[in-house]
Amino acid sequence: MNALRNYAAAILAIGAGLILASCNSTIGDGTTSGTSTNASATGFWSGSDSVSGQTVIALINAAGQGTFIRSDGLQFTGTVQVAGSNLVTAVAGYTPFPNTFSDGSTYGIGTLNGTVATGSSITATLSFTTNGNTAVTGSWSLTYQSVSNNASSTGAIAGNYTDNSTSAVLSINSNGVMSESATNNCALNGSISTNDTTHDLYEVAFSYGNCTGTYAVLNGVQFTGLASLNNSVSPAQLIIAIAGTSTASVPYGFVSQLTSN
C-alpha cells in the first residue's frame, strides 16, 4: 500500500498552503455565494484516520457518490448526504481482493457521520461491522485538495497507465473506452466518463472475462466506482476504486494506483 501513501503525499503537497472560502462559497456546484443552504462535499479529499493511523483519501462526485479509501486498501462506499454542514453516509466496506479482514470476511456495512465545510474540510467518525462481526472504527480528518478543481474529460484522461502493483497496462481512448490484460489472464473491458467537467472526478464501469485461478470468481462481475487523475505531477497518477457483486452474491472490491506511460 506504499503506492497509495505516496499518491496521498503528492496530493497533500499540491494542496499545501491552500486557503479557500467558507462553506457558503461556490465550488463549481452552480450555487451563488451566500445563497447555499447545504455545504458541498464534492471533491478530492485527503487526510488521516487517528484510530488506525492510516492515510485516508475520499473521492466524492457531484451526484453524491462517495468512496473513502484507507492506505491499507480498505474502501468504504456510499451516497454522501449533506444537510447544512452535517454529513452522513451509509457505507459498504470492502477489503482489496483477494485479501480479507482478520475474521476471514471481505465485506461489511456501517455509517459515517460528521461535518463538512465546502472546499475546506471533512471531519467524520466511522462505525463499521464486518460480515464476520468484527467492529472497525475510524476518526477521519480530511482536507480539500486543489487537484479537485482540475477539469475532467475523456480526452484529458485518455492514455496508457501501468498498474503500480501488477504492471498490467490499462488503455483508455478519447471516448472513454477502457481495456486491459490483467493478472491471471483477466481481460478488462469497460468505460470511464465524467458527469461534472469542473472537478477531477470520473465514473468507472467495467467487467472482467477469461480470469483464471484465484481470479476466476471475478468473471462477469459488473464493477463500478470512481477515479481521479492527478496530472499536476509527472508522470501523472491515476487512482481507481471499484466494487461489484457476483451472481453468487459475493461482494468484491479493488483499489488501483496507476502511472501514466
Secondary structure as a PSIPRED ss2 file (coil, helix, strand):
# PSIPRED VFORMAT (PSIPRED V4.0)

   1 M C   1.000  0.000  0.000
   2 N H   0.000  1.000  0.000
   3 A H   0.000  1.000  0.000
   4 L H   0.000  1.000  0.000
   5 R H   0.000  1.000  0.000
   6 N H   0.000  1.000  0.000
   7 Y H   0.000  1.000  0.000
   8 A H   0.000  1.000  0.000
   9 A H   0.000  1.000  0.000
  10 A H   0.000  1.000  0.000
  11 I H   0.000  1.000  0.000
  12 L H   0.000  1.000  0.000
  13 A H   0.000  1.000  0.000
  14 I H   0.000  1.000  0.000
  15 G H   0.000  1.000  0.000
  16 A C   1.000  0.000  0.000
  17 G C   1.000  0.000  0.000
  18 L C   1.000  0.000  0.000
  19 I C   1.000  0.000  0.000
  20 L C   1.000  0.000  0.000
  21 A C   1.000  0.000  0.000
  22 S C   1.000  0.000  0.000
  23 C C   1.000  0.000  0.000
  24 N C   1.000  0.000  0.000
  25 S C   1.000  0.000  0.000
  26 T C   1.000  0.000  0.000
  27 I C   1.000  0.000  0.000
  28 G C   1.000  0.000  0.000
  29 D C   1.000  0.000  0.000
  30 G C   1.000  0.000  0.000
  31 T C   1.000  0.000  0.000
  32 T C   1.000  0.000  0.000
  33 S C   1.000  0.000  0.000
  34 G C   1.000  0.000  0.000
  35 T C   1.000  0.000  0.000
  36 S C   1.000  0.000  0.000
  37 T C   1.000  0.000  0.000
  38 N C   1.000  0.000  0.000
  39 A C   1.000  0.000  0.000
  40 S C   1.000  0.000  0.000
  41 A C   1.000  0.000  0.000
  42 T C   1.000  0.000  0.000
  43 G E   0.000  0.000  1.000
  44 F E   0.000  0.000  1.000
  45 W E   0.000  0.000  1.000
  46 S E   0.000  0.000  1.000
  47 G E   0.000  0.000  1.000
  48 S E   0.000  0.000  1.000
  49 D E   0.000  0.000  1.000
  50 S C   1.000  0.000  0.000
  51 V C   1.000  0.000  0.000
  52 S C   1.000  0.000  0.000
  53 G C   1.000  0.000  0.000
  54 Q C   1.000  0.000  0.000
  55 T E   0.000  0.000  1.000
  56 V E   0.000  0.000  1.000
  57 I E   0.000  0.000  1.000
  58 A E   0.000  0.000  1.000
  59 L E   0.000  0.000  1.000
  60 I E   0.000  0.000  1.000
  61 N C   1.000  0.000  0.000
  62 A C   1.000  0.000  0.000
  63 A C   1.000  0.000  0.000
  64 G C   1.000  0.000  0.000
  65 Q E   0.000  0.000  1.000
  66 G E   0.000  0.000  1.000
  67 T E   0.000  0.000  1.000
  68 F E   0.000  0.000  1.000
  69 I E   0.000  0.000  1.000
  70 R E   0.000  0.000  1.000
  71 S C   1.000  0.000  0.000
  72 D C   1.000  0.000  0.000
  73 G C   1.000  0.000  0.000
  74 L C   1.000  0.000  0.000
  75 Q E   0.000  0.000  1.000
  76 F E   0.000  0.000  1.000
  77 T E   0.000  0.000  1.000
  78 G E   0.000  0.000  1.000
  79 T E   0.000  0.000  1.000
  80 V C   1.000  0.000  0.000
  81 Q E   0.000  0.000  1.000
  82 V E   0.000  0.000  1.000
  83 A E   0.000  0.000  1.000
  84 G C   1.000  0.000  0.000
  85 S C   1.000  0.000  0.000
  86 N E   0.000  0.000  1.000
  87 L E   0.000  0.000  1.000
  88 V E   0.000  0.000  1.000
  89 T E   0.000  0.000  1.000
  90 A E   0.000  0.000  1.000
  91 V E   0.000  0.000  1.000
  92 A E   0.000  0.000  1.000
  93 G E   0.000  0.000  1.000
  94 Y E   0.000  0.000  1.000
  95 T C   1.000  0.000  0.000
  96 P E   0.000  0.000  1.000
  97 F C   1.000  0.000  0.000
  98 P C   1.000  0.000  0.000
  99 N C   1.000  0.000  0.000
 100 T C   1.000  0.000  0.000
 101 F C   1.000  0.000  0.000
 102 S C   1.000  0.000  0.000
 103 D C   1.000  0.000  0.000
 104 G C   1.000  0.000  0.000
 105 S C   1.000  0.000  0.000
 106 T C   1.000  0.000  0.000
 107 Y E   0.000  0.000  1.000
 108 G E   0.000  0.000  1.000
 109 I E   0.000  0.000  1.000
 110 G E   0.000  0.000  1.000
 111 T E   0.000  0.000  1.000
 112 L E   0.000  0.000  1.000
 113 N E   0.000  0.000  1.000
 114 G E   0.000  0.000  1.000
 115 T E   0.000  0.000  1.000
 116 V E   0.000  0.000  1.000
 117 A E   0.000  0.000  1.000
 118 T C   1.000  0.000  0.000
 119 G C   1.000  0.000  0.000
 120 S C   1.000  0.000  0.000
 121 S E   0.000  0.000  1.000
 122 I E   0.000  0.000  1.000
 123 T E   0.000  0.000  1.000
 124 A E   0.000  0.000  1.000
 125 T E   0.000  0.000  1.000
 126 L E   0.000  0.000  1.000
 127 S E   0.000  0.000  1.000
 128 F E   0.000  0.000  1.000
 129 T E   0.000  0.000  1.000
 130 T E   0.000  0.000  1.000
 131 N C   1.000  0.000  0.000
 132 G C   1.000  0.000  0.000
 133 N C   1.000  0.000  0.000
 134 T C   1.000  0.000  0.000
 135 A E   0.000  0.000  1.000
 136 V E   0.000  0.000  1.000
 137 T E   0.000  0.000  1.000
 138 G E   0.000  0.000  1.000
 139 S E   0.000  0.000  1.000
 140 W E   0.000  0.000  1.000
 141 S E   0.000  0.000  1.000
 142 L E   0.000  0.000  1.000
 143 T E   0.000  0.000  1.000
 144 Y E   0.000  0.000  1.000
 145 Q C   1.000  0.000  0.000
 146 S H   0.000  1.000  0.000
 147 V H   0.000  1.000  0.000
 148 S H   0.000  1.000  0.000
 149 N H   0.000  1.000  0.000
 150 N C   1.000  0.000  0.000
 151 A C   1.000  0.000  0.000
 152 S C   1.000  0.000  0.000
 153 S C   1.000  0.000  0.000
 154 T H   0.000  1.000  0.000
 155 G H   0.000  1.000  0.000
 156 A H   0.000  1.000  0.000
 157 I H   0.000  1.000  0.000
 158 A C   1.000  0.000  0.000
 159 G E   0.000  0.000  1.000
 160 N E   0.000  0.000  1.000
 161 Y E   0.000  0.000  1.000
 162 T E   0.000  0.000  1.000
 163 D E   0.000  0.000  1.000
 164 N C   1.000  0.000  0.000
 165 S C   1.000  0.000  0.000
 166 T C   1.000  0.000  0.000
 167 S C   1.000  0.000  0.000
 168 A C   1.000  0.000  0.000
 169 V E   0.000  0.000  1.000
 170 L E   0.000  0.000  1.000
 171 S E   0.000  0.000  1.000
 172 I E   0.000  0.000  1.000
 173 N C   1.000  0.000  0.000
 174 S C   1.000  0.000  0.000
 175 N C   1.000  0.000  0.000
 176 G C   1.000  0.000  0.000
 177 V E   0.000  0.000  1.000
 178 M E   0.000  0.000  1.000
 179 S E   0.000  0.000  1.000
 180 E E   0.000  0.000  1.000
 181 S E   0.000  0.000  1.000
 182 A C   1.000  0.000  0.000
 183 T H   0.000  1.000  0.000
 184 N H   0.000  1.000  0.000
 185 N H   0.000  1.000  0.000
 186 C C   1.000  0.000  0.000
 187 A E   0.000  0.000  1.000
 188 L E   0.000  0.000  1.000
 189 N E   0.000  0.000  1.000
 190 G E   0.000  0.000  1.000
 191 S E   0.000  0.000  1.000
 192 I E   0.000  0.000  1.000
 193 S E   0.000  0.000  1.000
 194 T C   1.000  0.000  0.000
 195 N C   1.000  0.000  0.000
 196 D C   1.000  0.000  0.000
 197 T C   1.000  0.000  0.000
 198 T C   1.000  0.000  0.000
 199 H C   1.000  0.000  0.000
 200 D C   1.000  0.000  0.000
 201 L C   1.000  0.000  0.000
 202 Y E   0.000  0.000  1.000
 203 E E   0.000  0.000  1.000
 204 V E   0.000  0.000  1.000
 205 A E   0.000  0.000  1.000
 206 F E   0.000  0.000  1.000
 207 S E   0.000  0.000  1.000
 208 Y E   0.000  0.000  1.000
 209 G E   0.000  0.000  1.000
 210 N C   1.000  0.000  0.000
 211 C C   1.000  0.000  0.000
 212 T C   1.000  0.000  0.000
 213 G H   0.000  1.000  0.000
 214 T H   0.000  1.000  0.000
 215 Y H   0.000  1.000  0.000
 216 A H   0.000  1.000  0.000
 217 V H   0.000  1.000  0.000
 218 L H   0.000  1.000  0.000
 219 N E   0.000  0.000  1.000
 220 G C   1.000  0.000  0.000
 221 V C   1.000  0.000  0.000
 222 Q E   0.000  0.000  1.000
 223 F E   0.000  0.000  1.000
 224 T E   0.000  0.000  1.000
 225 G E   0.000  0.000  1.000
 226 L E   0.000  0.000  1.000
 227 A E   0.000  0.000  1.000
 228 S E   0.000  0.000  1.000
 229 L E   0.000  0.000  1.000
 230 N E   0.000  0.000  1.000
 231 N C   1.000  0.000  0.000
 232 S C   1.000  0.000  0.000
 233 V C   1.000  0.000  0.000
 234 S C   1.000  0.000  0.000
 235 P C   1.000  0.000  0.000
 236 A C   1.000  0.000  0.000
 237 Q E   0.000  0.000  1.000
 238 L E   0.000  0.000  1.000
 239 I E   0.000  0.000  1.000
 240 I E   0.000  0.000  1.000
 241 A E   0.000  0.000  1.000
 242 I E   0.000  0.000  1.000
 243 A E   0.000  0.000  1.000
 244 G E   0.000  0.000  1.000
 245 T E   0.000  0.000  1.000
 246 S C   1.000  0.000  0.000
 247 T C   1.000  0.000  0.000
 248 A C   1.000  0.000  0.000
 249 S C   1.000  0.000  0.000
 250 V C   1.000  0.000  0.000
 251 P E   0.000  0.000  1.000
 252 Y E   0.000  0.000  1.000
 253 G E   0.000  0.000  1.000
 254 F E   0.000  0.000  1.000
 255 V E   0.000  0.000  1.000
 256 S E   0.000  0.000  1.000
 257 Q E   0.000  0.000  1.000
 258 L E   0.000  0.000  1.000
 259 T E   0.000  0.000  1.000
 260 S E   0.000  0.000  1.000
 261 N C   1.000  0.000  0.000
